[in-house]
Amino acid sequence: MVSVVGLVKRYGRFTAVNGVSLSIRRGEIFGILGPNGAGKTTTLEIIEGIRTSDAGTVVVDGLDVRRQRRAVQRRIGVQLQATTLFPDLTVRETLNLFGRFYPHAIGADELLREVSLEEKARAYPQNLSGGQRQRLALALALVNDPTLVFLDEPTTGLDPQSRHMLWDTVLHLRERGKTVVLTTHFMDEAQALCDRIAIMDHGAIIAQDTPAGLIALLGASATIECAFTAANGGAPASSITPNELRTLTGATDAREGLERTLIYTDNVEQTLVALLQYAAARGVTVAHLQVHAPTLEDVFLKLTGRGLRE
């Protein structure tokens, strides 16, 4: 559905997108995951034909975006990070207005059902909750019945219930055969929704695979999170380094996380025993001990040396 090769976008001396290449399959949910400022939105805007690249090629559904931009834009739907709505038009009137921009549009009633806004058809945008406004923005992206839908950080700022309602709508789009491309900086969102993910940092794609394939890069079956506090007469907690923890039985890697030390292991029981023995020998106490399955957050930390939220 989408083929991107060698995409570059510069602003003066700053390179926002640096040689991005990716391939998006028809009928899948493809995620671009990365921190703010990674180049996700700029990449999407170039694919959508909103922004022009300095180098590289983009082909959408067999059409060259640079040469056939209008034809591409008739086939896609776009939900931007922020959508400005007309304050004097109701939800239904807004959908009807946008529908008239296209030769063939989905009716307002069907769109309202798609995004679960039937009860808000006569409401004005300023009277909608944040989640309802995002669902209206998604309905506007679907008004032309696109084959390819772009969602740019669609759940930022939403409460958990609104996020999950939007997730259900996105999954339903895939069931209907739509191809969905979304950007996000939420690890759980990418892991729950996406068939494949490209991790982006400093304008470049640093990894690309299924969520399970990316997590397999860690070579671990579990992550141990812990912190160390000094005991009476023991070593200072700051003296415990990841290099030493990597030598624990079963450990495959160890890194400093945002607030705690992370130890990756392929044998949880052996590593936990070795960790407690090591702490006792060094005269420190293990605090805030947690064990969980590896996540995309762990993958990003391994690839970049820092947490996604930093």
C-alpha positions, 0 to 999 in steps of 0.5 A: 500500500505504501512504499517509502525509500530514502526520505529526507527533509531538512530545515536549514541545518536541521535534518528532521527526516534522515533517510527513512525507508519503510513498506506498509502492507495493505490491510495492516495497522502500521505504527511509527513509534518514537518520542516527540521530535523524532520526525514522525509527524513530518514523515506522515505529512510527506506521505500524505502530500501535505509537505514536500521532501528534499529527497526520496520517493513515496508511492501510495497505492501505486501513485507517486505522491510528488507527481500525483498528489491530488489523486493520492489525497482522494484515496486517503483519510487524515486525522491530524494531531489537532483539528480545528472545528467550526463552532457554529456547526453541529456534529452532523452538519460538520460531517455533511459539510466535509462530505460535500468536498468529495464526489463520493462520501459516506453518510453522516449517520453511518459515520456517527455509528462508526465512531459511536457518536449517534447521541451527539449528532446535534451537539456543537464541538465545544460541548464535546469531551476530548475523546468525543472530539477525537472521534469526530476528527476520526469520522472526518478522516473517514468521510471519503471512505479512504483505503488508507487512514493516517492517525497522528497521535490520536489518543494524546491527552485522552483519559483511559476510557476514551483511549480504549474506545478509539482503539476499538474503532481503529481495530474495526477499521482493519476488520473492514479492510482499511490500512491504518498508519498511526504515530504514537509515543505510547508503548502500550498503544503500539503493542495493542494495536499494531501489526508491525512497528517502525521505531523512529529516533532523531529522524531515522528508523532504528528498528522495524518488525512486529511487536513480538519481533522487536521484543525478541531483540532483547533476548530475554523472557522477563525484565526485573526492575529494582532499586538499591539502597545502602545498608549500614556499613555496606557499599553506597547504592550508586556503586552498583553498576549495570556492568556488574549486574550483567554477570548475574546468573541468567541475566542477558543485559542490564541498564539504568532506566528512568527511575530504576535499574533494569535487568533482562533475564532468560531465567527469572528464578536464577537471576532473582536468587543471584541478585539477592545474593549479590546485594547481600554480599555488597551490603545493599538492600534491593527495593521496589522489586518488580518482574514483568514481561519485556515491553517495547519500552525495554526495546527502545531503551536497549536501542537508544540507551534512554527511555522513550519518555525522557 
